[in-house]
């Protein structure tokens, strides 16, 4: 069986592994068969016993030093990006499993609707498009709640089951929806007013969603909390948002270019539709996962930079 090291204390020689079966196994140094001792986050191969013990442990990946902890008053752009993609790697099953169901499937409906509706002007095609768009809109908020839950737990070395993440996401769906509508209207008005006010509001309210999920605050209180957390670091936050936007554009352009090269277009219900069914939802899945994980990582960095809160304190709100 394979799994990931949750904890390991060299002083006591005791540690814990979460297996790919979701079960937690305890182990001691004598059971490690590799030349080096395992570290937190490292993948291992082991034999799990019925009484919850791990035997004959072999490390599979080289140990990687964890990101340096955030100190009060310090904001590190590179550390936020590192945590984003580390979180995606550690929670890939939950993140992408949720994204496929919540974002990918509705995107497929939209592509089918567009492929049939634009050619035949059929009512069924437009119905598919409308249903897919609505489900995708709802799915993005549920996905964001699930990603924030799993990412925050991951910062403290905890693993998150799909069902646990989904439960938190459902409970915070309405506040997240209210937040999106309120912030969206505000930013839209800001963009109409010479664009700059809209950019400023995007930065100020950038971590409102994680505040809703993690701190269980209301819509207006979350926007205020986001404003407080970003104060003093808004240029760094703006730079990070630019980076994530560029990454999203690059992913979209690369997959879109591949789609066009293979003949993808929204004008045919033949082979071209199958190209769009593969590439269109893929863009939405990747963008949704990276964006949600990025916002969760940004929230963690801002909170610890402002208040010095430990990751365990953040994860404890879900217990």
Secondary structure as UniProt FT lines:
FT   STRAND          2..9
FT   TURN            10..13
FT   STRAND          14..19
FT   TURN            20..21
FT   STRAND          24..28
FT   HELIX           29..31
FT   TURN            40..41
FT   STRAND          43..48
FT   TURN            50..51
FT   STRAND          53..59
FT   TURN            72..73
FT   HELIX           77..90
FT   HELIX           92..99
FT   HELIX           100..104
FT   HELIX           105..120
FT   HELIX           123..155
FT   TURN            156..157
FT   HELIX           162..171
FT   HELIX           173..192
FT   TURN            193..195
FT   HELIX           196..204
FT   TURN            205..207
FT   HELIX           208..215
FT   HELIX           219..230
FT   TURN            231..232
FT   HELIX           234..261
FT   TURN            262..263
FT   TURN            266..267
FT   HELIX           271..307
FT   HELIX           311..315
FT   HELIX           316..318
//
